[in-house]
Amino acid sequence: MRKIKAGVAGYGRSGMGIHCHSMGKLPEKYEIVALCEPNDERRKEAEEKLKCRVYKDFNKFLADKETELVTVAVPSYLHAKCAIAALKAGKNVVCEKPLSDNVADVDKMIETAKKYKKIFAPFQNKRHDPLFLKMKEIVDSGILGRIVEVKITWHSFGRRWDWQTLRKFKGGTLNNTCPHAIDHGLQFMPEKDKYKIFCHLEKTLTCGDADDHVKIIMKGKKSPVLDMEITSASAYSQEPKYLIMGTKGGLQANWNEIWWKYCKPETLPKRTLPKIAISNARKYDNEEIKWKEEYWKVPADAMHFSVAFYDRLYKTLAKGAPLYVTPESARRVVWLTEQCHKMAGL
């Protein structure tokens, strides 16, 4: 099996803890041969741990002839610039989210990848989450009927004071956490539809100047209502994390469990509507519905979604399979993010 020779730009929380770790779980498919990190201490740590070539200068890192795949895991405000430079250097590219906070940058990345005939893979890793894949499978089966509403509610209470809380570094919950939730939500929303969007951004507990409370509601002519609430200002965490309402049933899920139930409306007795405004029984209508209830839990041995991302990407890099998460689909995430920023005056 041919190993992909990979280089990682950035050895911070994401570069080390997600990308190097995930590729390290697939030693038969990936070999990290180069790493770029401006911090001297971290660069030395990477050299000792990964046994690879290390660079302080990004351009010298891109000039490494053995590297065929570059993972861009630098701070958010540098994502587009570094991804485009890597594509121009003839490298296939994985780019961390957010790709950018504007679609113009994403379009330029897509255009550059096509021009240089390189693979551009957005790191929307939670699209590979076995929990989400199972939810999508259930919805796509049709047993819940027409989907009326999708609610995604990620609540917590606490402060942050790292660089991702600062607007000058393109920080904030909308840019850094919401791309996961937005990407999940958009999978239930047809691409070709006309949408109305409401967004409220607020700085609540964060020590920085960026948002940490996000509310987004989206509705199209052909789509369900998409309601997303991602906040660091909820002392009481509202469950479930996901709630899907349909005309034949519904689904709820936390981080690793799913419950769903459904019925057959056609088996319910026929009802006659009144001709005058009077209720003979003097009470609200009520009937017994026979539910079919099911439960599923993520298997203990399931591959982590970040590892699954690289596992699927290998099939694209080594065998020519289509990308599972296309740049065009990830562009929708940035499009919605940009709309929200405009509404907030940012």
C-alpha positions as CSV (number, residue, x, y, z in Angstrom):
1,M,0.0,0.0,0.0
2,R,1.4,3.4,-1.0
3,K,1.9,5.9,1.8
4,I,0.8,9.5,1.2
5,K,3.7,11.8,2.1
6,A,2.1,14.5,4.2
7,G,3.2,17.8,5.6
8,V,1.3,19.7,8.4
9,A,1.4,23.5,8.7
10,G,0.8,24.3,12.4
11,Y,1.5,22.2,15.5
12,G,-1.0,23.7,17.9
13,R,-4.3,22.3,19.2
14,S,-5.5,21.3,15.8
15,G,-2.3,20.5,14.0
16,M,-1.0,18.2,16.7
17,G,-4.1,17.0,18.5
18,I,-6.3,16.4,15.4
19,H,-4.3,16.1,12.2
20,C,-1.0,14.5,13.3
21,H,-2.9,12.3,15.7
22,S,-5.4,11.2,13.0
23,M,-2.8,10.4,10.4
24,G,-0.8,8.6,13.0
25,K,-3.8,6.3,13.5
26,L,-3.4,5.3,9.8
27,P,0.4,4.5,9.6
28,E,-0.1,2.2,6.6
29,K,-1.7,5.1,4.6
30,Y,0.1,8.3,5.7
31,E,3.6,9.3,6.6
32,I,4.2,12.8,8.0
33,V,7.5,13.9,6.4
34,A,7.5,17.6,7.0
35,L,6.0,20.1,9.5
36,C,5.9,23.9,9.6
37,E,5.7,25.7,12.9
38,P,6.9,29.3,13.7
39,N,7.2,28.6,17.5
40,D,10.7,27.3,18.3
41,E,9.6,25.1,21.2
42,R,6.8,23.5,19.4
43,R,8.9,22.9,16.3
44,K,11.5,21.1,18.4
45,E,8.8,19.0,20.0
46,A,7.4,18.0,16.6
47,E,10.9,17.1,15.3
48,E,11.5,14.8,18.3
49,K,8.0,13.2,18.3
50,L,7.4,12.9,14.6
51,K,10.9,12.3,13.4
52,C,10.3,14.5,10.3
53,R,11.8,17.6,8.7
54,V,10.7,20.8,10.4
55,Y,10.5,24.3,9.0
56,K,10.0,27.7,10.4
57,D,9.5,29.4,7.1
58,F,6.2,28.4,5.3
59,N,7.6,28.9,1.8
60,K,10.6,26.6,2.5
61,F,8.1,24.1,3.9
62,L,6.1,24.3,0.6
63,A,9.4,23.7,-1.3
64,D,9.8,20.3,0.3
65,K,9.8,18.0,-2.7
66,E,8.7,14.9,-0.9
67,T,5.5,16.4,0.5
68,E,2.5,15.7,-1.7
69,L,-0.3,16.6,0.8
70,V,-0.3,19.7,2.9
71,T,-2.7,20.1,5.8
72,V,-3.3,23.7,6.7
73,A,-3.9,23.9,10.5
74,V,-2.7,27.5,11.1
75,P,-4.8,30.2,12.8
76,S,-8.1,30.9,11.0
77,Y,-7.2,34.2,9.5
78,L,-4.3,32.5,7.6
79,H,-6.3,29.6,6.2
80,A,-7.2,30.9,2.7
81,K,-3.7,32.5,2.1
82,C,-1.9,29.3,3.1
83,A,-4.2,26.9,1.3
84,I,-3.9,28.9,-2.0
85,A,-0.1,29.1,-1.7
86,A,0.1,25.3,-1.1
87,L,-2.1,24.6,-4.1
88,K,0.1,26.9,-6.3
89,A,3.1,25.0,-5.0
90,G,1.6,21.8,-6.5
91,K,0.4,20.2,-3.3
92,N,-2.9,18.6,-2.6
93,V,-4.5,20.4,0.3
94,V,-6.5,19.7,3.4
95,C,-7.7,23.0,4.9
96,E,-9.1,23.4,8.5
97,K,-12.4,25.1,9.1
98,P,-13.4,27.8,8.7
99,L,-12.1,27.9,5.2
100,S,-12.7,31.6,5.4
101,D,-15.4,34.0,6.5
102,N,-16.2,35.0,2.9
103,V,-17.1,33.0,-0.2
104,A,-14.8,35.0,-2.4
105,D,-11.8,33.4,-0.7
106,V,-13.4,29.9,-1.1
107,D,-14.1,30.5,-4.8
108,K,-10.4,31.5,-5.2
109,M,-9.3,28.3,-3.5
110,I,-11.6,26.2,-5.7
111,E,-10.4,28.0,-8.8
112,T,-6.8,27.5,-7.8
113,A,-7.2,23.8,-7.2
114,K,-8.8,23.4,-10.6
115,K,-6.1,25.4,-12.3
116,Y,-3.3,23.4,-10.8
117,K,-5.2,20.1,-11.0
118,K,-4.9,19.5,-7.3
119,I,-7.2,18.0,-4.7
120,F,-8.7,20.6,-2.3
121,A,-10.3,18.9,0.7
122,P,-12.1,21.0,3.3
123,F,-11.8,19.6,6.8
124,Q,-15.5,19.3,7.7
125,N,-14.6,16.2,9.8
126,K,-17.9,15.9,11.6
127,R,-19.6,15.1,8.3
128,H,-17.9,11.7,8.9
129,D,-19.3,11.4,12.5
130,P,-21.0,7.9,12.7
131,L,-23.8,9.6,14.8
132,F,-24.5,12.1,12.0
133,L,-24.3,9.4,9.3
134,K,-26.8,7.3,11.1
135,M,-29.2,10.3,11.6
136,K,-29.0,11.1,7.9
137,E,-29.6,7.4,7.0
138,I,-32.8,7.4,9.2
139,V,-34.1,10.7,7.7
140,D,-33.2,9.6,4.1
141,S,-35.1,6.4,4.6
142,G,-38.4,8.4,4.7
143,I,-39.8,6.7,7.8
144,L,-40.1,10.0,9.6
145,G,-42.1,11.5,6.7
146,R,-41.6,15.0,5.4
147,I,-39.1,16.8,7.6
148,V,-40.7,19.8,9.2
149,E,-37.9,21.2,11.4
150,V,-34.3,20.4,12.3
151,K,-33.0,21.8,15.6
152,I,-29.4,21.7,16.6
153,T,-28.7,22.9,20.2
154,W,-25.2,22.9,21.6
155,H,-25.2,24.6,25.0
156,S,-22.5,25.2,27.5
157,F,-21.6,27.8,30.1
158,G,-18.1,29.1,30.4
159,R,-15.4,31.6,29.4
160,R,-12.6,31.4,26.8
161,W,-9.6,33.7,26.5
162,D,-7.5,32.1,23.7
163,W,-6.9,33.6,20.3
164,Q,-10.1,32.1,18.9
165,T,-12.0,34.7,21.0
166,L,-10.5,37.6,19.1
167,R,-12.0,39.1,15.9
168,K,-8.7,40.2,14.5
169,F,-7.8,36.5,14.2
170,K,-11.3,35.7,12.8
171,G,-12.3,34.2,16.1
172,G,-15.7,33.7,17.6
173,T,-18.2,30.9,18.0
174,L,-19.7,31.5,14.5
175,N,-16.4,31.0,12.8
176,N,-14.9,28.3,15.0
177,T,-17.6,26.0,16.4
178,C,-20.6,26.7,14.2
179,P,-19.1,25.3,10.9
180,H,-19.7,21.8,12.4
181,A,-23.3,22.5,13.3
182,I,-24.0,24.5,10.1
183,D,-22.5,21.8,8.0
184,H,-24.8,19.2,9.6
185,G,-27.9,21.4,9.3
186,L,-27.3,22.2,5.7
187,Q,-27.3,18.5,4.8
188,F,-31.1,18.6,5.4
189,M,-31.6,21.8,3.3
190,P,-31.8,21.6,-0.5
191,E,-29.0,23.5,-2.2
192,K,-31.4,24.9,-4.8
193,D,-33.9,26.9,-2.8
194,K,-34.5,30.5,-1.8
195,Y,-33.8,31.1,1.9
196,K,-34.8,33.5,4.5
197,I,-32.2,33.8,7.3
198,F,-32.3,35.2,10.8
199,C,-29.1,35.4,12.8
200,H,-28.3,36.9,16.2
201,L,-24.7,37.1,17.4
202,E,-23.7,38.3,20.9
203,K,-20.6,38.5,23.1
204,T,-21.6,37.2,26.5
205,L,-19.0,35.5,28.7
206,T,-16.0,35.5,26.5
207,C,-13.0,37.5,27.5
208,G,-12.3,38.4,23.9
209,D,-14.3,40.7,21.6
210,A,-15.8,38.0,19.3
211,D,-19.2,36.3,19.6
212,D,-19.8,33.4,21.9
213,H,-23.6,33.2,21.5
214,V,-25.1,32.3,18.1
215,K,-28.7,31.9,17.0
216,I,-29.5,31.0,13.4
217,I,-32.9,30.3,11.9
218,M,-33.2,29.4,8.2
219,K,-36.2,28.6,6.0
220,G,-36.6,28.0,2.3
221,K,-39.7,27.4,0.1
222,K,-38.8,23.7,-0.2
223,S,-36.9,23.1,3.0
224,P,-37.7,22.4,6.7
225,V,-37.0,25.1,9.3
226,L,-33.4,24.9,10.4
227,D,-32.9,26.2,14.0
228,M,-29.4,26.3,15.4
229,E,-28.3,27.6,18.8
230,I,-24.7,27.4,19.8
231,T,-23.9,29.2,23.0
232,S,-21.5,29.5,25.9
233,A,-24.1,31.3,28.0
234,S,-26.5,28.5,28.9
235,A,-26.2,27.5,32.6
236,Y,-28.8,24.8,31.9
237,S,-27.9,22.6,28.9
238,Q,-30.9,21.9,26.8
239,E,-31.2,18.3,25.5
240,P,-31.3,16.8,23.0
241,K,-28.4,18.1,20.9
242,Y,-30.3,17.2,17.8
243,L,-34.1,17.2,17.3
244,I,-35.8,16.3,14.0
245,M,-39.5,16.6,13.5
246,G,-41.3,14.9,10.7
247,T,-44.9,14.2,9.6
248,K,-44.6,10.5,10.5
249,G,-42.4,10.7,13.5
250,G,-39.3,12.2,15.0
251,L,-35.7,11.8,16.1
252,Q,-33.6,13.0,19.0
253,A,-29.9,12.5,19.6
254,N,-27.1,13.5,22.0
255,W,-23.4,13.1,21.2
256,N,-23.5,9.3,20.8
257,E,-27.1,8.0,21.0
258,I,-30.1,8.3,18.8
259,W,-33.8,7.6,19.6
260,W,-36.4,7.7,16.9
261,K,-40.1,6.7,16.6
262,Y,-42.5,6.7,13.8
263,C,-46.0,5.7,12.9
264,K,-48.2,4.9,9.9
265,P,-50.7,7.8,9.5
266,E,-52.6,5.8,6.9
267,T,-53.6,3.3,9.6
268,L,-55.3,5.9,11.8
269,P,-59.1,6.0,11.7
270,K,-60.8,8.5,9.4
271,R,-62.2,11.6,11.1
272,T,-65.1,13.8,10.2
273,L,-64.7,17.6,10.5
274,P,-67.6,19.5,12.2
275,K,-69.9,21.7,10.1
276,I,-70.6,24.1,13.0
277,A,-68.3,25.5,15.7
278,I,-69.3,23.2,18.6
279,S,-67.5,20.4,20.3
280,N,-69.8,17.6,21.4
281,A,-67.4,16.1,23.9
282,R,-66.4,19.6,25.3
283,K,-62.7,18.6,25.1
284,Y,-59.7,18.6,22.8
285,D,-59.3,15.8,20.3
286,N,-57.0,13.0,21.4
287,E,-56.2,9.6,19.9
288,E,-53.8,6.7,20.6
289,I,-51.0,6.4,18.1
290,K,-49.1,3.1,17.8
291,W,-45.5,4.0,17.7
292,K,-42.5,2.0,16.4
293,E,-39.6,3.1,18.6
294,E,-35.9,2.4,17.9
295,Y,-32.6,3.2,19.5
296,W,-29.0,3.2,18.3
297,K,-25.6,4.0,20.0
298,V,-22.3,4.7,18.3
299,P,-20.3,1.4,18.6
300,A,-17.4,1.6,21.1
301,D,-15.0,0.5,18.3
302,A,-16.3,3.1,15.8
303,M,-13.6,5.0,14.0
304,H,-13.3,8.6,15.2
305,F,-14.6,11.0,12.6
306,S,-11.3,12.9,12.2
307,V,-9.6,9.6,11.5
308,A,-12.5,8.6,9.2
309,F,-11.9,11.9,7.2
310,Y,-8.3,10.9,6.5
311,D,-9.3,7.3,5.8
312,R,-11.8,8.4,3.1
313,L,-9.4,11.0,1.8
314,Y,-6.8,8.3,1.2
315,K,-9.2,6.7,-1.3
316,T,-9.3,10.0,-3.2
317,L,-5.5,10.6,-3.1
318,A,-4.4,7.0,-3.9
319,K,-7.2,5.5,-5.8
320,G,-9.0,8.5,-7.5
321,A,-12.3,8.2,-5.6
322,P,-14.5,11.3,-5.5
323,L,-14.1,13.6,-2.5
324,Y,-16.7,12.8,0.2
325,V,-16.9,16.4,1.3
326,T,-16.5,18.6,-1.7
327,P,-15.3,22.2,-1.6
328,E,-18.6,23.3,-3.2
329,S,-20.5,21.7,-0.3
330,A,-18.2,23.4,2.3
331,R,-18.7,26.7,0.4
332,R,-22.3,26.7,1.6
333,V,-21.1,26.8,5.2
334,V,-19.0,29.8,4.5
335,W,-21.9,31.4,2.5
336,L,-24.2,31.1,5.6
337,T,-21.5,32.3,7.9
338,E,-20.9,35.4,5.7
339,Q,-24.7,36.2,5.7
340,C,-24.8,36.0,9.5
341,H,-21.8,38.3,9.8
342,K,-23.5,40.8,7.5
343,M,-26.7,40.7,9.5
344,A,-24.6,41.4,12.7
345,G,-22.9,44.3,11.0
346,L,-19.5,42.5,11.1
